[in-house]
Amino acid sequence: MFKTSKILLVGRFGQVSWELQRTLAPLGEVVALDYPEIDLTDSEGLRKIVQRIKPTVIVNAAAYTAVDKAESDLDKCRAINATGPAVLAQEAAKLGARMIHYSTDYVYPGDGDALWTEDSPTGPLNAYGQTKLEGDLAIAAALPNDHLIFRVSWVYGARGGNFLLTMLRLFRKNEIQPVVDDQIGAPTSSRMIAEATAIALARWTTQSGVYHMPQQGFVSWYDFAKAISELDPKRSEQVLKEVKAIGTEAYPTPAARPRNSRMSGDRLERDFGIRLPHWEDSLKQVIETLG
């Protein structure tokens, strides 16, 4: 087991980082920083922070996730998703530290219906996916034997901006809610990601590389939305009459989305003994916390 003493958590207020503060606490001293205390676009500032804190592990849960805005804000997106993580990895290497980082299903081309594995060819469809892939490659180059990159998809939780909270708000506003039904993936709760990360860190020995971290089961955004509506404990407040299935072409966005976000979690289960629960089970738990 890898012994931790100090964990630098980049991010405090995001969906995943908020949960990580709780799950990582038993594993070592957690120093959680968020913007403006730490700025992924400021390379020199990043280096000074890492050198001052001297962590044994860096967990980077910060990212530029405004997928559509990234198409017109590429420089900032790349600085946060690629350059910043590269600097963190380089400084970790100088200290003999390790690094955990989160990536995305958007690094894949999103075609077909087969499960993506960690060895599948990449081919991002948009700027967000491209910059996340660049970050992955930079971390691997700087820390070839001391990094874990967890690729996650369709992340949601009880806080932040995400599909679950957006749908609950729209169901109280719209009688008919259109949702695309031809994009398939695995909704993954931020709580499950944080808990799986803590388990992996506790069990980390010589493993290094990319690992998918999907929940079990696959669903379309349309069916995910229907499940949210049905499980809403305050369903009586909804004005919703119909979740309407539409195709991707009927909902154009600046950034192209993958149709197929199915990822295999076999490597994570084989190397760490971690298998995340079915997405429906986690959705019920998260919605219950909303009251």
N, C-alpha and C positions, 0 to 999 in steps of 0.2 A: 504494500500500500504506500502511495506517495504521501509523505508527511508535509502538511501545510502549516505555516505559522502566521502568515499575513497574506490576505487576499485583497487585491485592488479590484474593486468592482466599478467598472466604468458605466455609469448610469444609475440613477436612484429612483426616478419617477416614471419610467416606462413600464409597460405591461409586464415584461419578463423581469426587469431589474428590480421592480418593487417586490416581487415574490422571492427573488434571489437573496435579498437582504435577510429574509427569514430562514430560507433553507440552507444557506451557506454558513450562518452564524455558529452552528455547532462544530464546524470544521476548522475554524481559525479566526483570528482577528480580521473583521471585514471593514475595509476603508472604502465607503461608497461615495463616489463623486459624480456630479452631474454638471451640465452647463449652467452658469459660466465658470464654475470652479475648475472644470476641465473642458478643454475645447479641442475636439478632434481635428479641427482645421489649423491648429497652431502647433506645428511640429516641434519647435523648440520648447514651447511650454509643456508639451507632452513629455519630452525627454527629461525635463527638470523634475516634473512630478514623479515619474517612475524612479528616477535616481534618488529623490528625497524619501519616498515611501519604502523603497527596496522590498517589493512584494516577492513572495515565493510563487504566487500564481496571479496572473492577470485574467480577469473575466470581463470580456468586452460585450456588454449587452446594449450598447448604443449604436444607432444606425440612422441613416437618412431613409425614411420609409414612405415618403410622399411619392408614390410610384408615378403618377401622372405629372406632377410638378417637376420631377427629375428630368423629364425630356427637355425642358427649357432651362434647367438649373444644373447642368451637367457638372460644372466645375466644383460647386459646393457638394454635390452628391458624391463625386469621386473623392474629394478631400475627406469626407466623413466615412465613406464606406470602403475606401481602398488605401489612401495615403495614411490616414490616421492609424488604422489597424496595423499597417506595415511598420510604422514608427514604434508602436507599442511592442510588436514582436521583436524588433531589432533591440530595443532596450531590455526586453526580457532575456534575450540571448546573452547580453552583456552581463546580466546578473546571475545567469544560470537558472532563471525562473522558467515557468511553464505558462501556457496561455490557452484559454478557452474562448471561443468566438462563435457567434451565431451567423449562419448563412441561410439560404433560401432555396426553395424549389424553382425559383425564377432563373436560376443559372442554367436550367435545361430548356430545350426547345419547345417542350410541351405538346408534342404531337403524339399520335398513336394512342394506345390504351394499355400498354405494358407498364409494369412498375419500373421506375428509375432506380438504379443501384448507384452506389458510390463510384463505380467504374464506368457508368454510362457517359457517352460523349456530351459535353456541355454545348450550349448554343443559345445564349440569352436573347430574348425577343425585345428587350427594352433597356434603357439606360440604367435603371435600378439594378436589374439582373446582371448587367455587364460590370458595373462597379463592385457589386458584391463578389462576383467571380474574381475580379482583380484583387480584392482584399484577401480572398481565400488563398490565391496563389502566392501572394506576397508573404503571408504568414507562414505558409509551408516552406518557402524559400529561406526565411530567417530562422525558423525553429523546426527543422525537418523531423526531429525525433521527440519534440516536446510540445506538441499542439493538439488540441481537439477542436475540430470545427463541426458544430452541430447544425445540420440543415433542417429547418423547420418550415411548416406551411400553414397558411390560413390561421394565424395566431389571433386569439381573442381572449378576453378576460373580463373581470368585474370592474376594471378601470381603464382609462385611456380611450383612444379612438379605435373602434374595431367594429366588425360586422354585427356582432351580437347586440351591442348597445345601439348601433345605428338602426337596426331592424326594430328593436323594441320602441325606439322613438318614432319611427315612421309608421308603425302599426297603430299608433295613437293619433296619427295625422291623416293617413291615406286609407280610403276604402279599398282601393285596388293597388297592390304593391308589385310592380314587375321585378323579377329576379331572373338572372340568366340560368339556364338549365343544362348548358353544354360545356361547362367547365367543371371538372371533377377533381376532388382532392380530399384531404383528411383534416377537418377542423381540429386544431390543437390548442388546448388551454395553456395560458401562461403559467398557471400553477403546476401543471404536469411537466412543463419544460423545466421549471425551476427545481422541482423535486427530482426529476431524472438527472439533471445536471449535478445536484449534490451527491446523488448515489454514485454517478460516474467519477466524480472527483474523489470520493472516499475509496473507490476501488481502482483508481488509476495507478498502474505500475509502468509497463513499458509500451502501452498502446499509444499510437499517434496517427493522426490523419483525419479524414472526413468521415462523419457518421450521420446517417439520416435519423431523425427523431420524430417519426410520425405517430399519431394515435392510430388505433386499429379501426378498420372500416373506411370506406370511401363513399362520398356523397356529392351531389351537385350543390351549388349555392342555393338553388331553388328549394331542394329538399331540406337543406340546412335551415333555410328561412322558415319553412313550414314547421319544422321541429321546434324552432324557437317560439313560434306563435303558440303552438300547442302546449308547450311547457311553461309559458309565461304565467307566474302565479297571480298576476293582476290582469288576466285576460279580459276581464269584464270592462277594463278601461280602454280596450282596443276599439277602434272604429273599423278595423279591417274586415272586409268581406271576402277578399280573395287575394292569395299570393299567385300572381300570374307568371307562368313560365314563358320566357322569351329567349331567343338566340343571342349569341354574342354580337352579331351584326346589328341587332336592334338596339344595342347599348354601346355606341362607339365611345372610345376613350383615347386620350392622347397616346398612352402607352399600351402596346399590345399585351394581352394576357395569355398565359398558357392554357390550352384546353385540358391537358392532362398533367395533373400535379400529383399523381400517385407515386409514392416513394416507398421502397422496401426498407424495413427496419431490421432486417435479419442480422446485419453486421453489428449493430448496437446490442442486440440480444446475445449474439455469439461471444463478443469480446467483453461485455460488461454485465451480462445477465439482466438487462433491462428491456422490458416489453411494456410499452404504455397501454393503458386501458382503451376500450372502445370509445370513440368520440361521443356517442350518445350518453354514456355514463358520466363523462366529465361535464358535458353540457348541463345535465341535470344538477350536478353539484354546484356549478358556477351560478346558475340561475337561482338556486336556493339561497345563495349568499346575498343575492340582490333583494330578497324579501318580497 
